[in-house]
Amino acid sequence: MPVHMRSAFSAAILLLCATAAAQTTTSAPSTTAAAPAITAVSDCHAHSTVQYCMVGTEEYQVVGPTKTEEFESQYTDCHTHGDETYCVNSAGDDVQILVESEEHAEEEHNEEEEEDTTHNEGEHCHFHAGVEHCTGGDEEVTCERTDRSYNKPLRIGLLFVILATSAIGVFGPIIASAFFRMSQKSIVFCVLKQFGTGVILSTAFVHLFTHADLMFGNECLGELSYEATTAAVFMAGLFLSFLVDYLGARFLLWRESKKRAANNEAGQSASSELAQKSASSTPDGADVHGDMRGSHDHLHGNMDAKLNVIVLEAGIIFHSLLIGLTLVVSGDSFFLTLFVVILFHQMFEGIALGTCIAGLPKTVASMSQKLLMASAFALVTPLGMGIGIGVLDQFNGNDPSTLVAIGTLDALSAGILAWVGIVEMLARDWIHGSLLNASVLRTGGAMTALVAGMAIMSLLGKWA
């Protein structure tokens, strides 16, 4: 074969081999990785101790270098090994570039959403004076007012339900005592009174003191320079109650002594005649002056009891006003739950106050006065709700001045109710009253009612 023909033949063979090789490369199995879409990364920078590089507007993490090592500004000759992408550094070593597929990114996004959902489900939120408190989460606290859509017609309608419930609780014992002739010495009246004592004690410590402590401990108020603020205001309420009680008792003694002196002067001219008549009509050994002193002591005790009831109602009224405001400004998500709790709270507190009012004798409190005192309690919570509805779109429970005002009133009310509950109700009935030597049945019923009042109101403190 001529030389030129052999050369042409060889060239044709080489061309065919190259074409076959190209076809073989093109038709390679789909399992072989495609050529990398990334050929180089640049504009490398650090996020904390991790390096990231840019490819156009996309950012990719570089696996390997840390902040303690020298980061390079770019990596070239990018290629793939299986599903992983690598680029070459200046030393000729491979560094991995994290390139997530759309599928993987979507899976991670779904996992994050699932974690957020789980986190939100584990979070427990409740309201105190319009402030939403959440436990079990890591949400950032904001002191700005939170805009919410409130169901105002529902709040207005339930205002009248609270009014009716409060009225039933406070008027019930008064009406039963006056119109159904329920004796104040009966075991039913005794049980109701001790249940009310338990309610007052629990309201003072579980509801009011704890609530005031939450207000003064709110992060939006900042760190208090005096940590015992709640206890100090509580003690002030306690002392004010004692002062009113003490000064009232001194005033009653002074007024009775003035009346006694005036009566003695007016009847001095007829004292001998009155003594003779008394001697003729009174059995031997009877002490007329002793009976008169006993009558004065009895009147003093009754007036003192009326003063105690007035102090008790003052503390309850402050508290009930705040309860109405707190209920209305809470978010719709918690409103109905809180409403049910407040409903029972007002019923039990009304029974407690109504029993004390009903126990006042006619000599110091007429029926009209008793009904007036009961009406004040029945109206005060709806009044608080009305105020809350009026300021619903402006109220910010996280405002420092609001926190101080509510915390102070709650702590003061707690001190007032603690004094009345412990000194004027618990000690007077059990240590200095008829329950000191009562029968086993009466004592057992009274003690059960006392503990029940404390336990039920303390349970309600979980939600309010």
Secondary structure, 3 states (H helix, E strand, C coil): CCHHHHHHHHHHHHHHHHHHHHHHHHCCCCCCCCCCCCCCEEEEEEECCEEEEEECCEEEEEECCCCCCCCCCCEEEEEEECCEEEEECCCCCEEEEECCCHHHHHHHHHHHHHHHHHHHHCCEEEEECCEEEEECCCCCCCCCCCCCCCCHHHHHHHHHHHHHHHHHHHHHHHHHHHHCCCCCCCHHHHHHHHHHHHHHHHHHHHHHHHHHHHHHCCHHHCCCCCCCHHHHHHHHHHHHHHHHHHHHHHHHHHHHHHHHHHHHHHCCCCHHHHHHHHHHHCCCCCCHHHHHHHHHHHHHHHHHHHHHHHHHHHHHHHHHHHHHHHHHHCCHHHHHHHHHHHHHHHHHHHHHHHHHHHCCCCCCCCHHHHHHHHHHHHHHHHHHHHHHHHCCCCCCCCCHHHHHHHHHHHHHHHHHHHHHHHHHHHHHHHCCCHHHHCCHHHHHHHHHHHHHHHHHHHHHCCCC
